[in-house]
Amino acid sequence: MTDDTKELIKEVRHLREELRQIREVVNSLVQIVMEMDEFEDEPEFPSLPGSQSPPSFNN
């Protein structure tokens, strides 16, 4: 193999490793977003017992 070929092989290996690391980061970010989405489905405040609408103070 020529020196150019060896250098290209080395660069391809390096790029594959970088790509693997980027995939791990993206997977972690997707997992975080999915977990955050689960929390958004839960109400921030409990609903009022016996009524679905909040009380009106301007009657």
Stockholm file with secondary structure:
# STOCKHOLM 1.0

chainA/1-59         MTDDTKELIKEVRHLREELRQIREVVNSLVQIVMEMDEFEDEPEFPSLPGSQSPPSFNN
#=GR chainA/1-59 SS CCHHHHHHHHHHHHHHHHHHHHHHHHHHHHHHHHHHHHHHTSCSSCCCTTCSSCCCSCC
#=GC SS_cons        CCHHHHHHHHHHHHHHHHHHHHHHHHHHHHHHHHHHHHHHTSCSSCCCTTCSSCCCSCC
//
